[in-house]
């Protein structure tokens, strides 16, 4: 179950010359998930293991999102977990191919994942002008509903800044997606104002 609205200003970078990052913190301020994208990591962004990140998600291209190759899958290595999606899947499952050597036409499935609340997909560089079209998708890979009161999204181009703190009206059920986006993004669960700093 999702609901409620919040207003925030996002200041994400597009990793033009250096890695940038998005981070999710719980209501105690503990880091729950991080995606570090672009490169090089000259600012020394830390991965979820507290180490300078060497595994980096790709730089975002115009109109492409950075998404987990499977909803909620998390090795704590951004370069292993995130790929570029030419066709973003905001609010929908990230689908991965099933390869069966005896039946190559097995199609696509959304895999089962373990864990908790994850940064699942981000749009930091929409086609054309970015104003009004940026978004972040969260995913609950756990087995129980989580109320996100006090949880926050942060972004950074050289250091982290808080961009939104969720109210008690926002909860995320197991297997559900939460879309946080600007006014031009259809189907948002939480409204926000983003400013990701793309040229």
Long-range contacts (C-beta under 8 A, 24 or more apart in sequence): 1-145, 1-171, 1-172, 1-173, 1-176, 2-170, 2-171, 2-172, 2-173, 2-176, 2-178, 2-189, 2-190, 3-169, 3-170, 3-171, 3-189, 4-166, 4-167, 4-168, 4-169, 4-170, 4-190, 5-169, 5-190, 5-191, 6-164, 6-165, 6-166, 6-167, 6-170, 6-190, 6-191, 6-192, 7-191, 7-192, 7-193, 8-153, 8-163, 8-164, 8-165, 8-192, 8-193, 9-163, 9-192, 9-193, 9-194, 9-195, 10-134, 10-136, 10-153, 10-155, 10-163, 10-164, 10-192, 10-193, 10-194, 10-195, 10-196, 11-155, 11-157, 11-161, 11-163, 11-195, 11-196, 11-197, 12-122, 12-124, 12-134, 12-155, 12-157, 12-194, 12-195, 12-196, 12-197, 13-38, 13-124, 13-155, 13-156, 13-157, 13-196, 13-197, 13-198, 14-38, 14-59, 14-60, 14-124, 14-125, 14-196, 14-197, 14-198, 14-199, 15-39, 15-59, 15-60, 15-124, 16-59, 16-199, 18-42, 18-43, 18-157, 18-158, 19-43, 19-45, 19-53, 19-56, 20-124, 20-155, 20-156, 20-157, 21-45, 21-155, 21-156, 21-160, 22-119, 22-122, 22-124, 22-136, 22-153, 22-154, 22-155, 22-156, 23-119, 23-153, 23-154, 23-155, 23-156, 23-160, 24-117, 24-118, 24-119, 24-138, 24-151, 24-152, 24-153, 24-154, 25-151, 25-152, 25-154, 26-117, 26-150, 26-151, 27-148, 27-149, 27-150, 27-151, 28-150, 32-116, 32-117, 32-118, 32-151, 33-74, 33-117, 33-118, 33-119, 34-78, 34-119, 35-66, 35-78, 35-81, 35-82, 35-119, 35-122, 36-78, 37-66, 37-78, 37-82, 37-124, 43-156, 43-158, 43-159, 45-156, 47-76, 47-77, 47-78, 48-74, 48-76, 49-76, 53-78, 55-79, 55-80, 57-81, 57-82, 57-83, 58-82, 58-83, 58-84, 60-84, 60-122, 60-123, 60-124, 60-125, 61-125, 62-125, 62-126, 62-127, 62-128, 63-125, 63-126, 63-127, 64-88, 64-125, 65-89, 65-90, 65-121, 65-122, 65-123, 66-121, 66-122, 66-124, 67-94, 67-120, 67-121, 67-122, 67-137, 68-94, 68-118, 68-120, 68-121, 68-139, 69-94, 69-96, 70-94, 70-96, 70-110, 70-111, 70-113, 71-110, 71-111, 71-113, 71-118, 71-120, 71-139, 71-141, 71-177, 72-113, 72-114, 72-115, 72-118, 72-120, 72-139, 72-140, 72-141, 73-111, 73-113, 73-141, 74-113, 74-115, 74-118, 74-141, 85-121, 88-121, 88-123, 89-121, 90-121, 90-123, 90-135, 90-137, 90-177, 90-179, 90-181, 90-185, 90-187, 91-137, 91-177, 91-179, 91-187, 92-177, 93-177, 94-120, 94-121, 113-141, 114-141, 114-142, 115-141, 115-142, 116-140, 116-141, 116-142, 116-146, 117-141, 117-142, 117-146, 117-148, 117-151, 117-172, 120-177, 124-196, 124-198, 125-196, 125-198, 130-194, 130-196, 130-198, 131-182, 132-182, 132-183, 132-184, 132-185, 133-182, 133-184, 133-185, 134-181, 134-182, 134-185, 134-194, 134-196, 135-179, 135-180, 135-181, 135-182, 135-185, 135-188, 135-194, 136-179, 136-180, 136-181, 137-177, 137-178, 137-179, 137-180, 138-172, 138-177, 138-178, 138-180, 139-176, 139-177, 139-178, 140-172, 140-173, 140-174, 140-175, 140-176, 140-178, 141-175, 142-174, 143-174, 144-174, 145-171, 145-172, 145-173, 145-174, 146-171, 146-172, 147-171, 148-172, 148-178, 153-180, 155-196, 157-197, 163-192, 163-194, 164-190, 164-192, 166-190
